[in-house]
Amino acid sequence: MPAPHVIADLVERFEQQGDAYKSGQYNEAQLRKEFVDPMFKALGWDMENISGYAEAYKDVIHEDAIKIGGATKAPDYCFRIGGTRKFFLEAKKPSVDIKTDAHPAYQLRRYAWSAKLPLSILTDFEEFAVYDCRVEPRLDDKASVARVLYLNFREYESR
């Protein structure tokens, strides 16, 4: 099945303006609005609750709240089906190196481990990583620990 045209358009835009996005001035909120939200909307997720579901049944919760070690943390996105959490997505600005920077991977895996979610996603659009979150995260883990899929944005259309 070919990728939705929206994803092809996003890939092309990132290809053309990638240096500006990776400069450090382009922030996470911009990335979420301009790339992550449209990408997942194109994949069939109701990113803005267009369906008008009650809070308990929304497909996507932005800044979901979870308890970790007595503190409340907020993964960027929680994707749900029928009100049941399925996975978290943590977005980072494109200047973050998702392939090698261990901190974002640890953060995501800790969120998902605490919520007992089997998988979760880390992305800055340039890179897309899926983690097996059944593996307990450790502070000294490399970014590659428990990573089951790693894609560069140029691979999105073929996957």
Secondary structure by P-SEA (a helix, b strand, c coil): ccccaaaaaaaaaaaacccccccccccaaaaaaccaaaaaaaacccccccccccccccccccbbbbbcccbbbbccbbbbccccccbbbbbbcccccccccaaaaaaaaaaaaaacccccccccccbbbbbcccccccccccccccccccccccccccc
